[in-house]
Every structure is written in structure tokens, then in C-alpha cells.
Amino acid sequence: MNAREREQYLREYSVLKGQGKPFLYSVAKDSVMACITLAVIILMAILFGAELGEKADPTTTTYTPRPEWYFFFLFELLRVVKPPELVFMATMGIPTICLVLLLLLPFFDRSPVRNPLRRPIAVTAGLATIAAMAYLTILGALAGSPTEIELEVPPNQQRGAEVMASSGCLACHKVGDNGGTLGPDLTTIGDTLGKDAIARTLVNPTSPMPSFRNFQQEKPREFDELVNFVASLRSQD
């Protein structure tokens, strides 16, 4: 910006500033509108109530936890970053760095021009942020259950994998990249234990693991499919 353009900009800014409203006037107007909006929400809650859904069941193993839609991009980012040591970077580091860069953007691009074609830095940063968040949001919305087993499973073991995923095993045990860390990693458990040992462990487990004795009695076929699948989890040679 040369001296002539700067002088013209300051002149226009001074004229527009003189035509504006006092700051306290704007604050008062926004406060009144906020109070009206809050009063309408409270009135609707009193008259129509709020749908909270069914009472939460803390013992269920079939519930699939998912965030609200506006957090899908963070949810997908956490799914992409698999190593546990990088989880903090995915949840706190990357979003914070992006936010700081956006906050610093006015200091990088100080041009008073409003034409988007003449503000490449601001336009590129804004579009890149929107595109990245939209892409991750779509992937997060379409993502499968976090309790799914993402290993490549042979067709004859597919049913056993489904039984394991639906039984809540991944809440404590890790299989491949999915699962918890409270219990032992089962990704290669077949190298250590055979079918009989796995069946005995399921029926008579060590606390806090629940027993599968009732499951074995009520659904013996699915129990055998589960045992066969767990025994098939071996290291790839």
C-alpha cells in the first residue's frame, strides 16, 4: 500500500467511524436480544419439556459412543492418529496450533483490501481450514463403530469377529489398532494360548473380566465361534 492509498483509506475510515453508533449502544442492543432469546428458550423448555431419551444403562456392551456432529472432525482426527503416545497431540496439539495460526492471521495479512482475489493468504488459510474440517467431519460421520475389529479377517472367522466386537471385549482388550488397554493385547494371543486355554479363560476369568459361562450355556455356537476367532489371532509371518 503506497502513501496515497493509505491516506485515502484513513480518510474513509474516519468518515465511517463518525457515522457509527456508540459502543455502549451496540452492547445494550445485543444484550436485550440475548435476553429475549434466553427467555424464549426457557419458555419453550417449560411448556414443551426436553427429550432426554432412554435412561442410560451402564452395563450395556452394545452402545457405540459418538460425539456431537460438530465434534466429528476431532473424532476422526483421533481415529486417524493411532499411536497412544500421539493421542495428546491429536486431541490438544493440532487443534490448538491451528487455532493459534488463525488468531495470528491478521498479523500476517494486514492488507485493508476486501477483494478476496487480492488477499491470497487470508483466503487460502480460510478455505484450507474449512475444507479440512468439512472433510474430517464427513469421514467422522461415516465412520464405523469404534468397537469394530479392523483386522483383515478370513471369511470363516468373520462371525467370530462380530461376536467379539458385540460382546464388549474391545472395551478392555486391544485387537490390532482398536480397543482398550486395561487388559492384555489380544492381537497375537493365538501364538500363546490354544482354544482350550482360551475357553477356560472366558469361563473362569481373572477379575475384573466378566465370566462368559452364561454366554457359553445360552449360546454355545456363538461361544465356539468366539473361541475359534480369538485362537486365530496370530502374528503374521
Phi and psi in degrees as GROMACS dihedral restraints (atoms count N, CA, C in turn):
[ dihedral_restraints ]
;  ai    aj    ak    al  type     phi  dphi    fc
    3     4     5     6     1   -85.7    20    10
    4     5     6     7     1   177.8    20    10
    6     7     8     9     1   -64.3    20    10
    7     8     9    10     1   -36.4    20    10
    9    10    11    12     1   -66.8    20    10
   10    11    12    13     1   -45.1    20    10
   12    13    14    15     1   -65.7    20    10
   13    14    15    16     1   -38.4    20    10
   15    16    17    18     1   -63.9    20    10
   16    17    18    19     1   -43.7    20    10
   18    19    20    21     1   -62.6    20    10
   19    20    21    22     1   -41.2    20    10
   21    22    23    24     1   -65.8    20    10
   22    23    24    25     1   -40.5    20    10
   24    25    26    27     1   -62.5    20    10
   25    26    27    28     1   -46.1    20    10
   27    28    29    30     1   -64.2    20    10
   28    29    30    31     1   -36.3    20    10
   30    31    32    33     1   -65.3    20    10
   31    32    33    34     1   -46.4    20    10
   33    34    35    36     1   -64.9    20    10
   34    35    36    37     1   -38.4    20    10
   36    37    38    39     1   -63.7    20    10
   37    38    39    40     1   -41.0    20    10
   39    40    41    42     1   -64.3    20    10
   40    41    42    43     1   -41.0    20    10
   42    43    44    45     1   -64.7    20    10
   43    44    45    46     1   -46.9    20    10
   45    46    47    48     1   -65.5    20    10
   46    47    48    49     1   -36.4    20    10
   48    49    50    51     1   -64.9    20    10
   49    50    51    52     1   -37.6    20    10
   51    52    53    54     1   -68.8    20    10
   52    53    54    55     1   -25.4    20    10
   54    55    56    57     1   -85.9    20    10
   55    56    57    58     1    -7.3    20    10
   57    58    59    60     1   -77.0    20    10
   58    59    60    61     1   176.1    20    10
   60    61    62    63     1   -96.6    20    10
   61    62    63    64     1   155.0    20    10
   63    64    65    66     1   -61.1    20    10
   64    65    66    67     1   151.8    20    10
   66    67    68    69     1   -61.0    20    10
   67    68    69    70     1   -45.5    20    10
   69    70    71    72     1   -63.2    20    10
   70    71    72    73     1   -31.1    20    10
   72    73    74    75     1   -63.1    20    10
   73    74    75    76     1   -44.8    20    10
   75    76    77    78     1   -64.8    20    10
   76    77    78    79     1   -41.5    20    10
   78    79    80    81     1   -62.2    20    10
   79    80    81    82     1   -44.4    20    10
   81    82    83    84     1   -63.7    20    10
   82    83    84    85     1   -43.0    20    10
   84    85    86    87     1   -62.8    20    10
   85    86    87    88     1   -44.5    20    10
   87    88    89    90     1   -66.3    20    10
   88    89    90    91     1   -35.2    20    10
   90    91    92    93     1   -66.5    20    10
   91    92    93    94     1   -42.0    20    10
   93    94    95    96     1   -62.3    20    10
   94    95    96    97     1   -45.0    20    10
   96    97    98    99     1   -64.2    20    10
   97    98    99   100     1   -37.3    20    10
   99   100   101   102     1   -65.3    20    10
  100   101   102   103     1   -40.3    20    10
  102   103   104   105     1   -65.7    20    10
  103   104   105   106     1   -39.8    20    10
  105   106   107   108     1   -63.2    20    10
  106   107   108   109     1   -44.6    20    10
  108   109   110   111     1   -61.5    20    10
  109   110   111   112     1   -44.4    20    10
  111   112   113   114     1   -63.3    20    10
  112   113   114   115     1   -40.7    20    10
  114   115   116   117     1   -63.8    20    10
  115   116   117   118     1   -39.7    20    10
  117   118   119   120     1   -64.1    20    10
  118   119   120   121     1   -41.7    20    10
  120   121   122   123     1   -64.3    20    10
  121   122   123   124     1   -44.3    20    10
  123   124   125   126     1   -63.2    20    10
  124   125   126   127     1   -42.3    20    10
  126   127   128   129     1   -63.3    20    10
  127   128   129   130     1   -42.8    20    10
  129   130   131   132     1   -65.5    20    10
  130   131   132   133     1   -37.0    20    10
  132   133   134   135     1   -65.7    20    10
  133   134   135   136     1   -37.0    20    10
  135   136   137   138     1   -71.2    20    10
  136   137   138   139     1   -42.6    20    10
  138   139   140   141     1   -77.2    20    10
  139   140   141   142     1   -42.1    20    10
  141   142   143   144     1  -108.1    20    10
  142   143   144   145     1   -13.8    20    10
  144   145   146   147     1    73.7    20    10
  145   146   147   148     1  -179.0    20    10
  147   148   149   150     1  -127.9    20    10
  148   149   150   151     1   131.7    20    10
  150   151   152   153     1   -80.6    20    10
  151   152   153   154     1   111.6    20    10
  153   154   155   156     1   -99.3    20    10
  154   155   156   157     1    -7.1    20    10
  156   157   158   159     1    80.8    20    10
  157   158   159   160     1  -173.1    20    10
  159   160   161   162     1   -71.2    20    10
  160   161   162   163     1   155.8    20    10
  162   163   164   165     1   -65.4    20    10
  163   164   165   166     1   135.8    20    10
  165   166   167   168     1   -64.4    20    10
  166   167   168   169     1   138.1    20    10
  168   169   170   171     1  -108.3    20    10
  169   170   171   172     1   105.8    20    10
  171   172   173   174     1   -70.3    20    10
  172   173   174   175     1   -11.4    20    10
  174   175   176   177     1   -94.5    20    10
  175   176   177   178     1    -5.3    20    10
  177   178   179   180     1   -70.0    20    10
  178   179   180   181     1   146.4    20    10
  180   181   182   183     1  -116.5    20    10
  181   182   183   184     1     6.6    20    10
  183   184   185   186     1  -108.0    20    10
  184   185   186   187     1    -5.1    20    10
  186   187   188   189     1   -71.4    20    10
  187   188   189   190     1   134.2    20    10
  189   190   191   192     1  -106.6    20    10
  190   191   192   193     1   105.8    20    10
  192   193   194   195     1   -69.9    20    10
  193   194   195   196     1   130.0    20    10
  195   196   197   198     1  -138.1    20    10
  196   197   198   199     1   143.4    20    10
  198   199   200   201     1   -77.7    20    10
  199   200   201   202     1   173.6    20    10
  201   202   203   204     1   -65.8    20    10
  202   203   204   205     1   157.2    20    10
  204   205   206   207     1   -59.8    20    10
  205   206   207   208     1   -31.6    20    10
  207   208   209   210     1   -76.4    20    10
  208   209   210   211     1    -2.5    20    10
  210   211   212   213     1  -109.4    20    10
  211   212   213   214     1     8.1    20    10
  213   214   215   216     1   -59.3    20    10
  214   215   216   217     1   -34.6    20    10
  216   217   218   219     1   -66.9    20    10
  217   218   219   220     1   -36.4    20    10
  219   220   221   222     1   -71.4    20    10
  220   221   222   223     1   -36.7    20    10
  222   223   224   225     1   -60.8    20    10
  223   224   225   226     1   -44.6    20    10
  225   226   227   228     1   -70.1    20    10
  226   227   228   229     1   -37.1    20    10
  228   229   230   231     1   -61.1    20    10
  229   230   231   232     1   -39.4    20    10
  231   232   233   234     1   -68.8    20    10
  232   233   234   235     1   -32.8    20    10
  234   235   236   237     1   -70.8    20    10
  235   236   237   238     1   -33.5    20    10
  237   238   239   240     1   -72.0    20    10
  238   239   240   241     1   -39.8    20    10
  240   241   242   243     1   -84.8    20    10
  241   242   243   244     1   100.9    20    10
  243   244   245   246     1   -83.3    20    10
  244   245   246   247     1   -45.0    20    10
  246   247   248   249     1   -59.2    20    10
  247   248   249   250     1   131.7    20    10
  249   250   251   252     1   -58.5    20    10
  250   251   252   253     1   -33.4    20    10
  252   253   254   255     1   -69.5    20    10
  253   254   255   256     1   -14.3    20    10
  255   256   257   258     1  -103.2    20    10
  256   257   258   259     1     3.8    20    10
  258   259   260   261     1   -62.2    20    10
  259   260   261   262     1   -42.1    20    10
  261   262   263   264     1   -62.2    20    10
  262   263   264   265     1   -39.8    20    10
  264   265   266   267     1   -64.3    20    10
  265   266   267   268     1   -37.8    20    10
  267   268   269   270     1   -71.2    20    10
  268   269   270   271     1   -38.5    20    10
  270   271   272   273     1   -86.0    20    10
  271   272   273   274     1   -33.2    20    10
  273   274   275   276     1  -117.7    20    10
  274   275   276   277     1   -43.4    20    10
  276   277   278   279     1   -67.0    20    10
  277   278   279   280     1   -58.1    20    10
  279   280   281   282     1   -62.9    20    10
  280   281   282   283     1   -48.8    20    10
  282   283   284   285     1   -61.1    20    10
  283   284   285   286     1   -37.9    20    10
  285   286   287   288     1   -66.4    20    10
  286   287   288   289     1   -43.1    20    10
  288   289   290   291     1   -61.8    20    10
  289   290   291   292     1   -43.9    20    10
  291   292   293   294     1   -63.5    20    10
  292   293   294   295     1   -40.4    20    10
  294   295   296   297     1   -65.1    20    10
  295   296   297   298     1   -42.2    20    10
  297   298   299   300     1   -63.3    20    10
  298   299   300   301     1   -40.5    20    10
  300   301   302   303     1   -63.2    20    10
  301   302   303   304     1   -38.8    20    10
  303   304   305   306     1   -66.5    20    10
  304   305   306   307     1   -38.6    20    10
  306   307   308   309     1   -66.7    20    10
  307   308   309   310     1   -30.5    20    10
  309   310   311   312     1   -85.6    20    10
  310   311   312   313     1    -7.0    20    10
  312   313   314   315     1   -57.4    20    10
  313   314   315   316     1   -41.4    20    10
  315   316   317   318     1   -60.5    20    10
  316   317   318   319     1   -24.8    20    10
  318   319   320   321     1   -80.8    20    10
  319   320   321   322     1   -24.0    20    10
  321   322   323   324     1   -82.8    20    10
  322   323   324   325     1   -40.8    20    10
  324   325   326   327     1  -112.5    20    10
  325   326   327   328     1    96.3    20    10
  327   328   329   330     1  -103.0    20    10
  328   329   330   331     1    16.8    20    10
  330   331   332   333     1   -72.7    20    10
  331   332   333   334     1   134.6    20    10
  333   334   335   336     1   -81.7    20    10
  334   335   336   337     1    -5.4    20    10
  336   337   338   339     1   -69.5    20    10
  337   338   339   340     1   137.1    20    10
  339   340   341   342     1   -98.8    20    10
  340   341   342   343     1   -10.9    20    10
  342   343   344   345     1   -66.3    20    10
  343   344   345   346     1   118.7    20    10
  345   346   347   348     1   -58.3    20    10
  346   347   348   349     1   -30.7    20    10
  348   349   350   351     1   -68.2    20    10
  349   350   351   352     1   -19.4    20    10
  351   352   353   354     1  -105.0    20    10
  352   353   354   355     1    11.3    20    10
  354   355   356   357     1  -129.7    20    10
  355   356   357   358     1    68.2    20    10
  357   358   359   360     1   -63.4    20    10
  358   359   360   361     1   -35.8    20    10
  360   361   362   363     1   -66.7    20    10
  361   362   363   364     1   -50.9    20    10
  363   364   365   366     1   -64.2    20    10
  364   365   366   367     1   -44.6    20    10
  366   367   368   369     1   -64.4    20    10
  367   368   369   370     1   -44.9    20    10
  369   370   371   372     1   -63.1    20    10
  370   371   372   373     1   -44.1    20    10
  372   373   374   375     1   -64.3    20    10
  373   374   375   376     1   -43.8    20    10
  375   376   377   378     1   -64.6    20    10
  376   377   378   379     1   -46.3    20    10
  378   379   380   381     1   -66.2    20    10
  379   380   381   382     1   -38.5    20    10
  381   382   383   384     1   -64.4    20    10
  382   383   384   385     1   -40.7    20    10
  384   385   386   387     1   -65.5    20    10
  385   386   387   388     1   -46.4    20    10
  387   388   389   390     1   -62.8    20    10
  388   389   390   391     1   -43.0    20    10
  390   391   392   393     1   -65.2    20    10
  391   392   393   394     1   -42.2    20    10
  393   394   395   396     1   -64.9    20    10
  394   395   396   397     1   -44.9    20    10
  396   397   398   399     1   -66.6    20    10
  397   398   399   400     1   -39.7    20    10
  399   400   401   402     1   -65.0    20    10
  400   401   402   403     1   -42.5    20    10
  402   403   404   405     1   -64.5    20    10
  403   404   405   406     1   -46.3    20    10
  405   406   407   408     1   -67.3    20    10
  406   407   408   409     1   -33.7    20    10
  408   409   410   411     1   -65.1    20    10
  409   410   411   412     1   -42.5    20    10
  411   412   413   414     1   -64.5    20    10
  412   413   414   415     1   -44.8    20    10
  414   415   416   417     1   -62.9    20    10
  415   416   417   418     1   -40.1    20    10
  417   418   419   420     1   -65.8    20    10
  418   419   420   421     1   -37.1    20    10
  420   421   422   423     1   -68.7    20    10
  421   422   423   424     1   -33.6    20    10
  423   424   425   426     1   -92.1    20    10
  424   425   426   427     1    -3.5    20    10
  426   427   428   429     1   -67.1    20    10
  427   428   429   430     1   148.0    20    10
  429   430   431   432     1   -76.1    20    10
  430   431   432   433     1  -175.9    20    10
  432   433   434   435     1   -67.0    20    10
  433   434   435   436     1   139.8    20    10
  435   436   437   438     1   -67.5    20    10
  436   437   438   439     1    -8.3    20    10
  438   439   440   441     1   -93.6    20    10
  439   440   441   442     1     5.5    20    10
  441   442   443   444     1   -74.8    20    10
  442   443   444   445     1   146.2    20    10
  444   445   446   447     1   -90.6    20    10
  445   446   447   448     1   117.1    20    10
  447   448   449   450     1   -92.3    20    10
  448   449   450   451     1     4.5    20    10
  450   451   452   453     1   -70.6    20    10
  451   452   453   454     1   156.6    20    10
  453   454   455   456     1   -77.6    20    10
  454   455   456   457     1   111.4    20    10
  456   457   458   459     1  -107.3    20    10
  457   458   459   460     1   131.7    20    10
  459   460   461   462     1   -61.4    20    10
  460   461   462   463     1   151.3    20    10
  462   463   464   465     1   -55.3    20    10
  463   464   465   466     1   -36.2    20    10
  465   466   467   468     1   -74.1    20    10
  466   467   468   469     1   -11.3    20    10
  468   469   470   471     1  -109.5    20    10
  469   470   471   472     1     3.7    20    10
  471   472   473   474     1   -62.8    20    10
  472   473   474   475     1   -41.4    20    10
  474   475   476   477     1   -64.6    20    10
  475   476   477   478     1   -40.2    20    10
  477   478   479   480     1   -63.2    20    10
  478   479   480   481     1   -36.9    20    10
  480   481   482   483     1   -65.4    20    10
  481   482   483   484     1   -39.3    20    10
  483   484   485   486     1   -65.5    20    10
  484   485   486   487     1   -39.8    20    10
  486   487   488   489     1   -63.6    20    10
  487   488   489   490     1   -42.7    20    10
  489   490   491   492     1   -64.1    20    10
  490   491   492   493     1   -43.8    20    10
  492   493   494   495     1   -65.1    20    10
  493   494   495   496     1   -37.4    20    10
  495   496   497   498     1   -82.8    20    10
  496   497   498   499     1    -9.8    20    10
  498   499   500   501     1   -91.8    20    10
  499   500   501   502     1    -0.8    20    10
  501   502   503   504     1    82.5    20    10
  502   503   504   505     1    13.3    20    10
  504   505   506   507     1   -64.8    20    10
  505   506   507   508     1   -33.3    20    10
  507   508   509   510     1   -74.1    20    10
  508   509   510   511     1    -5.4    20    10
  510   511   512   513     1   -67.5    20    10
  511   512   513   514     1   -28.6    20    10
  513   514   515   516     1  -119.9    20    10
  514   515   516   517     1   -29.1    20    10
  516   517   518   519     1  -109.7    20    10
  517   518   519   520     1   145.0    20    10
  519   520   521   522     1   -99.7    20    10
  520   521   522   523     1   135.0    20    10
  522   523   524   525     1  -129.8    20    10
  523   524   525   526     1   109.3    20    10
  525   526   527   528     1    71.3    20    10
  526   527   528   529     1  -126.8    20    10
  528   529   530   531     1   -94.2    20    10
  529   530   531   532     1   -11.8    20    10
  531   532   533   534     1  -103.4    20    10
  532   533   534   535     1   152.6    20    10
  534   535   536   537     1   119.7    20    10
  535   536   537   538     1   172.8    20    10
  537   538   539   540     1   -92.9    20    10
  538   539   540   541     1  -179.8    20    10
  540   541   542   543     1  -121.7    20    10
  541   542   543   544     1     9.3    20    10
  543   544   545   546     1   -67.1    20    10
  544   545   546   547     1   -40.1    20    10
  546   547   548   549     1  -105.0    20    10
  547   548   549   550     1   179.2    20    10
  549   550   551   552     1   -63.0    20    10
  550   551   552   553     1   151.1    20    10
  552   553   554   555     1   -72.3    20    10
  553   554   555   556     1   126.0    20    10
  555   556   557   558     1  -101.8    20    10
  556   557   558   559     1    10.5    20    10
  558   559   560   561     1   -60.0    20    10
  559   560   561   562     1   -36.5    20    10
  561   562   563   564     1  -126.1    20    10
  562   563   564   565     1    31.6    20    10
  564   565   566   567     1   -64.0    20    10
  565   566   567   568     1   -25.1    20    10
  567   568   569   570     1   -65.1    20    10
  568   569   570   571     1   -20.4    20    10
  570   571   572   573     1   -72.0    20    10
  571   572   573   574     1   -21.2    20    10
  573   574   575   576     1  -106.0    20    10
  574   575   576   577     1   -42.0    20    10
  576   577   578   579     1  -117.3    20    10
  577   578   579   580     1   143.7    20    10
  579   580   581   582     1   -90.9    20    10
  580   581   582   583     1  -177.7    20    10
  582   583   584   585     1   -62.2    20    10
  583   584   585   586     1   -43.7    20    10
  585   586   587   588     1   -62.9    20    10
  586   587   588   589     1   -42.7    20    10
  588   589   590   591     1   -66.3    20    10
  589   590   591   592     1   -38.0    20    10
  591   592   593   594     1   -66.6    20    10
  592   593   594   595     1   -42.0    20    10
  594   595   596   597     1   -62.9    20    10
  595   596   597   598     1   -42.6    20    10
  597   598   599   600     1   -63.9    20    10
  598   599   600   601     1   -38.6    20    10
  600   601   602   603     1   -66.1    20    10
  601   602   603   604     1   -38.1    20    10
  603   604   605   606     1   -68.2    20    10
  604   605   606   607     1   -36.3    20    10
  606   607   608   609     1   -79.6    20    10
  607   608   609   610     1   -39.9    20    10
  609   610   611   612     1  -124.5    20    10
  610   611   612   613     1    72.9    20    10
  612   613   614   615     1   -80.8    20    10
  613   614   615   616     1   170.8    20    10
  615   616   617   618     1   -91.8    20    10
  616   617   618   619     1   134.8    20    10
  618   619   620   621     1   -56.9    20    10
  619   620   621   622     1   140.9    20    10
  621   622   623   624     1   -97.8    20    10
  622   623   624   625     1    13.5    20    10
  624   625   626   627     1   -67.5    20    10
  625   626   627   628     1   132.2    20    10
  627   628   629   630     1   -74.2    20    10
  628   629   630   631     1   154.6    20    10
  630   631   632   633     1   -82.1    20    10
  631   632   633   634     1   143.3    20    10
  633   634   635   636     1  -101.1    20    10
  634   635   636   637     1    21.0    20    10
  636   637   638   639     1   -62.7    20    10
  637   638   639   640     1   -47.5    20    10
  639   640   641   642     1   -64.0    20    10
  640   641   642   643     1   -37.7    20    10
  642   643   644   645     1   -62.8    20    10
  643   644   645   646     1   -39.3    20    10
  645   646   647   648     1   -65.2    20    10
  646   647   648   649     1   -38.5    20    10
  648   649   650   651     1   -75.4    20    10
  649   650   651   652     1   -38.4    20    10
  651   652   653   654     1   -83.1    20    10
  652   653   654   655     1   -34.0    20    10
  654   655   656   657     1  -135.0    20    10
  655   656   657   658     1    70.0    20    10
  657   658   659   660     1   -61.8    20    10
  658   659   660   661     1   -34.3    20    10
  660   661   662   663     1   -66.9    20    10
  661   662   663   664     1   -46.1    20    10
  663   664   665   666     1   -66.4    20    10
  664   665   666   667     1   -33.7    20    10
  666   667   668   669     1   -62.6    20    10
  667   668   669   670     1   -44.6    20    10
  669   670   671   672     1   -64.0    20    10
  670   671   672   673     1   -38.1    20    10
  672   673   674   675     1   -64.2    20    10
  673   674   675   676     1   -38.1    20    10
  675   676   677   678     1   -64.5    20    10
  676   677   678   679     1   -45.8    20    10
  678   679   680   681     1   -62.0    20    10
  679   680   681   682     1   -45.0    20    10
  681   682   683   684     1   -61.7    20    10
  682   683   684   685     1   -40.0    20    10
  684   685   686   687     1   -68.2    20    10
  685   686   687   688     1   -45.8    20    10
  687   688   689   690     1   -61.0    20    10
  688   689   690   691     1   -39.7    20    10
  690   691   692   693     1   -67.1    20    10
  691   692   693   694     1   -23.0    20    10
  693   694   695   696     1   -82.4    20    10
  694   695   696   697     1    -6.6    20    10
  696   697   698   699     1   -77.8    20    10
  697   698   699   700     1    96.8    20    10
  699   700   701   702     1  -127.9    20    10
  700   701   702   703     1   162.5    20    10
  702   703   704   705     1   -69.5    20    10
  703   704   705   706     1   145.0    20    10
  705   706   707   708     1   -83.4    20    10
  706   707   708   709     1   118.9    20    10
